[in-house]
Structures are given as structure tokens and as C-alpha cells.
Amino acid sequence: MHDPFYDLFARPALKPWTVNQIALLTIDMQYLDAHRDGWIGRIAKAQGREDRLEERFRAIDATVPNIRRLQHAFRAARQEVVHARLAYRKKDARDAGTAYLPSPEASPLPRNDRDDALLPEVCAAEDELIFSKVSSSVFSSTDIDQVLRRMGISHLVLTGLTTDGCVELSARDAADRGYSVTLVSDGCCASTTAAHEDAIQRMTDGGFLSAKTTDEAVRLVASIHTEMS
């Protein structure tokens, strides 16, 4: 829903996409939560409730090719591609905090080594940065802010999972720290279409975070490459 508070102000001007100041950041596209054979999928299967996640996995299937296109476009333009994933240090995930993950007693199925791995379709290439987090926002439990600032990055283009969870919290934290944030509306997904659409609307309502489609984002990053040539 629209907040009429924002009607009292002019919408902020969108900052241009600038060479060497922009990075594509993909959140949590890994086996643990983004693959039917990952930890979340295994829990659903053990309970005989795979149907509860079917909309989620269909959305992931539709989103992965868009993320892959964006990664190729950023690499072709020689702009940074960055990845964030959940990777707990303790087997029972006690290092994540009780508010973020069910206790071992509540979800007795163990994680395995592959759960930490990024999906092969959208995995890191060469020396691309991977930040391992134990929180919803990548800014809360990694040094991503310091690293990006050292690299001169001031604009983040966000993709990944889930739009209303780790993507949203990472996007809002980035904006609070002064980054320009662009959400790729068809490069993010959630467990339901309704949750995804609601999150995109809420985040962009005041204009402080913007949204682009994959096609629009690919054209914009390609224009950076043209300027460099």
C-alpha cells in the first residue's frame, strides 16, 4: 500500500549508473534455501509438505536465468559481481541467533556441505567476492561495507532470495549506509508472488530505493561499457 506521507515531498532523483562505482549483489542463491534438494527442501520432503514450497521453487526457477543474464552483463562491462550466502560456523547454527533460524530441536534435519554452495548457474567466477553471513542482512555480520567502500562502490544492484527477507533487509541497510540501491524486480523472488510484489512496492514507495527489470538493468550496465570503450 502507498504511504501518503511521501506525497508531501518530491521523489528523490535517481543517481546515474557510473563506471566502477556500481556492483551487482546476489543474495542467498545457494543450495540451502534455493534448491529443492537443499536443507529447506529436505525438511519439507521429510514432512511430506513439498507443496508448501512449490510456489517458492517455481519463482526461483524463473529468477535464476535473469540473475545469470545480469551477471554476464556486469562481467562483460567489467563491473563488480558480488555474492552473499548463508554459511553458519556451528552445525546447530547457534552463531546465527535464535530469532533467525529454528533451533536444532525444531528442525532436526542436519545441513550438509553442499548447502553452503552457490547454485552453479549463478555461482562466483574467478575472484568475485563471496560474503558469508549468519544474519538476514549481509551488512550485519560481514565486512561488506568496509570492502565495498575501499573498492569505491557506492551503488548496489540487488538480486536474490527472498525479496521480503534477506534481500529487503540488505537493501534497506545499504540505503541507510548511503549506498544507492536498485532492486531488480524480476531478479528477486520470495516464497509467494504476493510477498514478493508487496516487498518491491514497500521498498520503492518513497523513491529512495528504485526498481528495474532485468532488461532495463542489462541495458543500463551495457551503456556503462559503451562509455568505457
N, C-alpha and C positions, 0 to 999 in steps of 0.2 A: 504494500500500500504506500501511496505517496504521502510524505510528511509535508504539510503546508508551510511549515517553518521555512523551508527552502524557497518558497515563493517570495519571501521578503528580500532576497539577495540575487544579484546577477550570478549566473553559473560561472565557476572558475574557468579561465581559458586553458585549453588543453596544451600541454607542452609538446614541442616537436620531438620526433624521434631523431636522436642525434648520434652520430657515429661515435663508437667507443664509450658511450655513456649508457647504453641500453643492454639488458640481458634478458634472456628467456629463462624463466624459473619454473620447473615442473615439480609438482608436489606429489609424493607418495604413490607413484605409478610403479608398484612393486608387487611381488607375488603375494605378500602377506594379506593385502587388502584389495588387490586389483586383479586377482586371478582366481578362477573357480577352484583350482587346486591349492590355493593359499590357505593360510590359517583361518581366516574368516569363512571361506568356502567350506573348509573341512568341518568347522563347528556346525554350520548349517546342515551339512550332509549327515553328520553324526546324530543330529536331532531329527532327521527326516524332514527338514524345513527348507530345502533348497529353493522352493518357490518364493520365500520371503526375500531372496536376494536376486531374483531373476531380472527385475527391472534395473537394478544396480549394474549387473554384469552386461546387460544389453547396452546400457548407456556407456559403459567402459569400452565395449567393442566398437561403438560408433565414434568414440572420442579418440582412441589411440591413433587412427590414421591422420587425424587433424594435428595431433601433437607431433607426430612424425614429420608431417609436412612443414610445420613451423620450425622444428629442429633443423631440417635440411635447409630451410630458407635462411635461418640465422647463421648456420655454418657457412653457407655459400657467400653470405655478406660479411663473413669474418667478424661476427659479433658473438658475444659470450652466450653459451648454453650451460645452464646450471641445474643441478638436480638436488632434491631433498627427499629423504626417506626416513621411515621409522626404523630404528635399529637399537633395540634395548641391550644394555650391558648385562643385565641379570636375566636368568632363564625365566624367573617368575615376574619380570618386568616391574619389580619394586622400585627401580630407579625412575620410573615414569610418573609415579604419584597415583594415589588411589582414585582421584577424580577422573583420570584419563582412560584407564584400562580396567576391565573386570579383574577381580582377584583370581589367583590360580584355582581357588575352590569353586568360584562361579563359572569358570571356563577351563575345565581340566585338560583339554587337548593341548599338548605342547607345540611350540613353534619349532620349525626346523631351519637349517642353514639357508635353504633357498628362499625362505620368506623375506629375508633382507635384500635379496637381489632385485634389481630393477627389471621390469619386463624387457625382453630382448628387443622388441620393436622400437622402444624408446629409451634404450639404455645409454649410458655415457660413452662418448667417443674420445679417444686419445687422452688428453689431460684435463678434460672437463671436470669441473668441481662437483663433488658429491658431499652434501652435508647430512650427517646422521643425527637425527633428533630424537628426543624422548618426550616431546611435547606437541601440542596441536600446532602452534606457530613455530616455524623454523627459527624465528628470531629469539625465542625464549630459552633455547637450550643448545644453541650452536654459536659459533663466532662469525656467522654470515655477514652481519652488519659491518664488522671491522674489515673483513676481507673485501667486501664489495666497495667500501669506501676507499681502501688502498688501491683498488683497481680503477677507480674513477667512475663507478657505476652509480647512476642517480635515477634510473628509470627501469622498472621491472615489469615484464610481461608475464602474467601468471597463467599456468595451465595445471591440470591435475585433478586430484581427488581429496576430499569431497568439497564441492563448491560451498556448501553450508557449514563446513567444519574446518579442516586444516588449511584449505585454500583461503577461506574468508578470514580466518584469524591471522594468517601470514600476510594477507593483503592489507588488512587494517593496521597491523603492526608496522608494516613497511611504510604506509602512508603517515603514521604517527611519527616515524623517524625522518620524514621529509622526502621520501622517495616518491616520484611519480609512479602510479600504478595503473596498468592496463590489464583488464581481465579479458581472456579470450572466451567468449560466451559459449562457443561450441568446442572449446578445448578443455573445458572443465566438466565435471559431472558429479552427480550425487546418487544416493540410493533411490530417490524418486525424482521424476521430472518436476513435480510441484516444488520440492525442496530446492532443486537447482534454480528454477526460474525465480523463486522467491528471494534466494540469496543474491542473484545477479541484480534484481530490482532494488533490493535494500542497499546493496553496496554502491550502486551507481545513482541513487536517488538524488543526492545533493550535488553530484558532478565532481566530487573530489577524487573518486575512482572512476575510470572510464571503462567501457567495454567495446571490443571489436570482434568481428567474426574472424575465423581463420583466414578467409580470403582477403579481408581488409588488412590483417596483420602481415600476411605474406607480401602484399603489395607495398606496405609501408617499409618493411625491412629491406625489400628489394630496391626501393628508392634510395636507401642509405648506401647500398652497394653501388648504385649508379653514380651517386655523388662522389664516391671514393675513386671511381675509375678515371 
